[in-house]
Amino acid sequence: MSEGKGIARWPLMIIAAPAAVAVWSGWVGLGQMCGFGLVQPLPGMASWHLDTAITLPIGIEAYGTYALGAWVRLAGSAGTVAARAASFAKRSSIGALALGMTGQVIYHLLAAAHATRAPWPVIILVACLPVVSLGFGAALIHLSRAAAEEIADDQADREEKRQARIADRQARTAAASGAGLASYGTPAAALTASGSGPYKAPYTERPGPVRTPPVRGERTGPRPDRAELVERLAGEMLADRGWRPDYKALESETGFGHSWCEKRVKEARATADARRARSELRSAS
């Protein structure tokens, strides 16, 4: 199955071929028992004849298949007309298939009894089938066309509403952006090329002091191990109670920023406090 083409339909031909042969022979045989036979459709104009028994399988079974497809397509569609068309297709397809099965049963029962003519109730029923098929087919086609128009109109309405929402959202965004840009003295209509947001002046063009981002120190040697650094700082704290961290030196030594160095100093301070507390307990005991 190729991508984008859906389920292949050719297996349906294999499935339908034996059923078509059986259905055709059954309806033709029943039609002949009910008086369907050779007629001259154009007397005085053409001498050829037509066996009207073939009209039964073409009309009944073809309509049942068509109505079944319409039912599947329209099922779940939004709209009053689409719902009516789906309901009509559902009921008429089931009725046509049930009528087709009934015709096959009647024919085989008559053929098994070696009957040459069908009873009069069967003749009346079979004689009405072409007209019923024509009426149901015309009604379903008109309903399907009306449903398709309703679905197209509904989709157009939804698309129009969606575009209106997008335009409204863009207008509100532009208005809010204009109000925000007024404090910078920038034209309110200035937007980016993509239209996704307002124009933003470069950082240095905005009023107020220019803030420069912090720069990490450049490492002067190999990057120290985290545990070793914490251990060394804790030792310095134990040796000198008035020890104060030199963050610039730490940043230069480690190559990390102020936040990373501050966390290591806190870890070292906690380690030093714990060791100092243990030492005081031992001396007290």
C-alpha positions as CSV (number, residue, x, y, z in Angstrom):
1,M,0.0,0.0,0.0
2,S,1.6,3.2,-1.1
3,E,1.7,6.2,1.2
4,G,-1.1,8.7,0.8
5,K,-3.3,6.5,-1.4
6,G,-5.2,4.7,1.3
7,I,-6.3,1.0,1.2
8,A,-6.0,-0.6,-2.2
9,R,-9.3,-1.4,-3.9
10,W,-8.2,-4.2,-6.2
11,P,-8.9,-7.0,-3.6
12,L,-12.6,-6.0,-3.8
13,M,-12.6,-7.2,-7.4
14,I,-11.5,-10.6,-6.4
15,I,-14.1,-10.7,-3.5
16,A,-16.9,-9.4,-5.7
17,A,-16.3,-11.6,-8.8
18,P,-17.9,-14.9,-7.5
19,A,-20.7,-13.0,-5.8
20,A,-21.4,-11.1,-9.0
21,V,-21.7,-14.3,-11.0
22,A,-24.1,-15.9,-8.5
23,V,-26.2,-12.8,-8.1
24,W,-26.4,-12.2,-11.8
25,S,-27.5,-15.7,-12.6
26,G,-30.1,-15.6,-9.7
27,W,-31.7,-12.3,-10.7
28,V,-31.7,-13.2,-14.4
29,G,-33.3,-16.6,-13.7
30,L,-35.9,-15.0,-11.4
31,G,-36.7,-12.3,-13.9
32,Q,-37.4,-14.9,-16.6
33,M,-39.7,-16.7,-14.3
34,C,-41.5,-13.4,-13.6
35,G,-42.1,-12.5,-17.3
36,F,-38.9,-10.5,-18.0
37,G,-37.6,-11.5,-21.4
38,L,-36.8,-10.3,-24.9
39,V,-38.2,-6.9,-26.0
40,Q,-37.6,-4.6,-28.9
41,P,-36.8,-1.2,-27.3
42,L,-37.0,0.8,-30.5
43,P,-39.7,-0.8,-32.7
44,G,-39.6,0.6,-36.2
45,M,-36.2,2.2,-35.6
46,A,-33.9,-0.7,-34.8
47,S,-34.4,-4.5,-35.2
48,W,-32.2,-5.5,-32.2
49,H,-33.8,-7.0,-29.0
50,L,-32.9,-6.7,-25.3
51,D,-33.4,-9.2,-22.6
52,T,-34.9,-7.1,-19.7
53,A,-34.0,-9.8,-17.1
54,I,-30.5,-8.2,-16.9
55,T,-32.0,-5.0,-15.4
56,L,-32.7,-6.6,-12.1
57,P,-29.1,-7.4,-11.0
58,I,-27.8,-4.1,-12.4
59,G,-30.4,-2.0,-10.6
60,I,-30.7,-3.6,-7.2
61,E,-27.2,-4.7,-6.4
62,A,-25.6,-1.6,-7.9
63,Y,-27.8,0.6,-5.8
64,G,-27.0,-1.3,-2.6
65,T,-23.3,-0.9,-3.2
66,Y,-23.6,2.8,-4.0
67,A,-25.7,3.5,-1.0
68,L,-23.3,1.6,1.3
69,G,-20.5,3.7,0.1
70,A,-22.5,6.9,0.7
71,W,-23.3,5.8,4.2
72,V,-19.6,5.2,5.0
73,R,-18.6,8.6,3.5
74,L,-21.3,10.6,5.2
75,A,-21.2,8.9,8.6
76,G,-20.2,11.4,11.4
77,S,-20.5,14.4,9.1
78,A,-21.7,17.6,10.7
79,G,-24.9,19.3,9.5
80,T,-28.6,18.5,9.2
81,V,-28.6,17.6,5.5
82,A,-25.5,15.4,5.9
83,A,-27.1,13.6,8.8
84,R,-30.3,13.0,6.8
85,A,-28.3,11.7,3.8
86,A,-26.3,9.4,6.0
87,S,-29.4,8.0,7.6
88,F,-31.2,7.5,4.3
89,A,-28.1,5.8,2.8
90,K,-27.8,3.5,5.8
91,R,-31.4,2.4,5.8
92,S,-31.7,2.0,2.0
93,S,-28.4,0.2,1.6
94,I,-29.4,-2.4,4.3
95,G,-32.8,-2.7,2.6
96,A,-31.3,-3.2,-0.8
97,L,-28.9,-5.8,0.4
98,A,-31.7,-7.6,2.3
99,L,-33.9,-7.4,-0.8
100,G,-31.1,-8.9,-2.9
101,M,-30.7,-11.8,-0.5
102,T,-34.5,-12.3,-0.6
103,G,-34.5,-12.5,-4.3
104,Q,-31.7,-15.0,-4.4
105,V,-33.5,-17.2,-1.9
106,I,-36.8,-17.1,-3.9
107,Y,-35.0,-18.0,-7.1
108,H,-33.2,-21.0,-5.6
109,L,-36.3,-22.3,-3.9
110,L,-38.3,-22.0,-7.2
111,A,-35.4,-23.6,-9.2
112,A,-35.1,-26.5,-6.7
113,A,-38.9,-27.1,-7.1
114,H,-38.4,-27.1,-11.0
115,A,-40.9,-24.2,-11.3
116,T,-41.1,-22.4,-14.6
117,R,-43.2,-19.5,-13.4
118,A,-43.1,-17.6,-10.1
119,P,-46.2,-17.0,-7.9
120,W,-48.0,-13.8,-8.5
121,P,-46.8,-12.1,-5.2
122,V,-43.2,-12.7,-6.3
123,I,-44.0,-11.3,-9.8
124,I,-45.5,-8.1,-8.3
125,L,-42.5,-7.6,-6.0
126,V,-39.9,-8.2,-8.8
127,A,-41.8,-5.9,-11.2
128,C,-41.6,-3.0,-8.8
129,L,-37.8,-3.4,-8.2
130,P,-36.6,-1.3,-11.2
131,V,-38.8,1.7,-10.2
132,V,-37.8,1.4,-6.5
133,S,-34.2,1.4,-7.4
134,L,-34.5,4.4,-9.7
135,G,-36.4,6.4,-7.0
136,F,-34.0,5.5,-4.2
137,G,-31.0,6.2,-6.4
138,A,-32.3,9.7,-7.4
139,A,-33.1,10.6,-3.8
140,L,-29.8,9.5,-2.5
141,I,-27.9,11.4,-5.2
142,H,-29.8,14.7,-4.5
143,L,-29.3,14.3,-0.8
144,S,-25.6,13.5,-1.2
145,R,-25.1,16.7,-3.4
146,A,-26.9,18.8,-0.8
147,A,-24.8,17.3,2.0
148,A,-21.6,18.0,0.1
149,E,-22.7,21.6,-0.4
150,E,-23.5,21.9,3.3
151,I,-20.2,20.5,4.3
152,A,-18.3,22.8,2.0
153,D,-20.2,25.8,3.3
154,D,-19.5,24.8,6.9
155,Q,-15.8,24.4,6.2
156,A,-15.8,27.8,4.5
157,D,-17.5,29.4,7.5
158,R,-15.0,27.8,9.9
159,E,-12.1,29.0,7.8
160,E,-13.6,32.5,7.7
161,K,-14.0,32.5,11.5
162,R,-10.4,31.3,11.9
163,Q,-9.0,34.0,9.7
164,A,-11.1,36.6,11.6
165,R,-9.6,35.3,14.9
166,I,-6.1,35.5,13.5
167,A,-6.7,39.0,12.3
168,D,-8.1,40.1,15.6
169,R,-5.2,38.5,17.5
170,Q,-2.7,40.3,15.2
171,A,-4.5,43.6,15.7
172,R,-4.5,43.3,19.5
173,T,-0.8,42.3,19.4
174,A,0.1,45.3,17.2
175,A,-1.9,47.6,19.5
176,A,-0.2,46.2,22.6
177,S,3.2,46.4,20.9
178,G,2.6,50.0,20.0
179,A,1.7,50.9,23.5
180,G,4.9,49.3,24.8
181,L,7.1,51.0,22.2
182,A,5.7,54.4,22.9
183,S,8.0,54.7,26.0
184,Y,11.0,54.2,23.8
185,G,10.0,56.8,21.2
186,T,9.8,54.2,18.5
187,P,7.0,54.3,15.9
188,A,4.1,52.0,17.0
189,A,3.7,50.6,13.5
190,A,7.2,49.2,13.4
191,L,7.1,45.5,13.2
192,T,9.5,42.8,12.3
193,A,9.7,41.4,8.8
194,S,7.8,38.3,9.7
195,G,5.1,40.3,11.5
196,S,5.4,38.1,14.6
197,G,6.3,40.8,17.0
198,P,7.2,44.5,17.5
199,Y,10.4,46.1,16.6
200,K,13.0,46.1,19.4
201,A,15.7,48.7,19.4
202,P,19.3,47.4,20.1
203,Y,20.2,47.1,23.7
204,T,22.6,50.1,23.6
205,E,20.0,52.4,22.1
206,R,17.6,52.1,25.0
207,P,17.6,54.7,27.6
208,G,19.3,54.1,30.9
209,P,22.6,52.7,31.8
210,V,24.0,50.0,29.6
211,R,24.5,46.7,31.4
212,T,27.3,44.4,30.3
213,P,27.0,40.7,31.0
214,P,29.4,39.3,33.5
215,V,32.5,37.7,32.0
216,R,33.9,34.5,33.5
217,G,37.5,34.5,34.6
218,E,40.1,33.0,32.4
219,R,41.6,29.9,33.8
220,T,45.3,30.3,34.6
221,G,46.1,26.7,35.0
222,P,44.5,23.2,34.9
223,R,40.9,23.0,36.1
224,P,41.0,21.9,39.8
225,D,39.0,19.0,41.0
226,R,35.8,20.0,42.8
227,A,36.5,17.9,45.9
228,E,40.1,19.1,46.1
229,L,39.1,22.7,45.8
230,V,36.5,22.3,48.6
231,E,39.0,20.6,50.8
232,R,41.6,23.2,50.2
233,L,39.2,26.1,51.0
234,A,38.0,24.3,54.2
235,G,41.6,24.0,55.3
236,E,42.2,27.7,54.8
237,M,39.1,28.5,56.8
238,L,40.2,26.3,59.7
239,A,43.7,27.9,59.7
240,D,42.3,31.5,59.6
241,R,39.0,32.3,61.3
242,G,38.9,35.7,59.5
243,W,39.3,34.1,56.1
244,R,37.4,35.8,53.3
245,P,36.9,34.4,49.8
246,D,38.5,36.1,46.9
247,Y,36.0,35.4,44.2
248,K,38.0,37.0,41.4
249,A,41.0,34.8,42.1
250,L,38.7,31.7,42.3
251,E,37.1,32.6,39.0
252,S,40.4,33.0,37.4
253,E,41.7,29.8,38.9
254,T,38.8,27.6,38.0
255,G,37.4,29.3,34.9
256,F,33.9,29.2,36.3
257,G,31.6,32.1,37.1
258,H,30.8,33.7,40.4
259,S,27.8,31.5,41.1
260,W,29.8,28.3,40.8
261,C,32.6,29.6,43.0
262,E,30.1,30.8,45.6
263,K,28.6,27.4,45.9
264,R,32.0,25.8,46.4
265,V,32.8,28.3,49.1
266,K,29.5,27.4,50.9
267,E,30.4,23.7,50.7
268,A,33.9,24.4,52.1
269,R,32.4,26.5,54.9
270,A,30.1,23.7,55.9
271,T,32.9,21.2,55.9
272,A,35.1,23.5,58.0
273,D,32.3,24.1,60.5
274,A,31.7,20.4,60.8
275,R,35.3,19.7,61.5
276,R,35.6,22.5,64.0
277,A,32.6,21.2,65.9
278,R,34.0,17.7,66.0
279,S,37.3,19.1,67.3
280,E,35.6,21.0,70.1
281,L,33.7,17.9,71.2
282,R,36.8,15.9,71.4
283,S,38.6,18.5,73.4
284,A,35.7,18.9,75.8
285,S,35.6,15.2,76.4
